[in-house]
Amino acid sequence: MATAKDVQLNLRLSTELKKAIEEAAAHLGQSVTDFAISTLARSARDVIESRNATRLSNRDRDVFVAMLDDIDAKPNAAIASAARKLR
């Protein structure tokens, strides 16, 4: 796995944006590099987490929870097969 100093990322941006980034970094007491890395990493993790999350409407959540709570429900063939594989 690459360490922080193994690779480089070059960006072209406007002077105005560069000044805003420098100001934000200074406000947090960080170098521009540390600020950029932490901000990009946090944003990347958020995007990945959002992609992997399932969001339900209140109605769908209620239906899902009701199905989980239904003690008379029987597993379908796929669920039964998956459960056998886990044992």
Helices and strands as residue ranges (DSSP letters): H 15-27, H 32-52, H 58-69, H 77-86
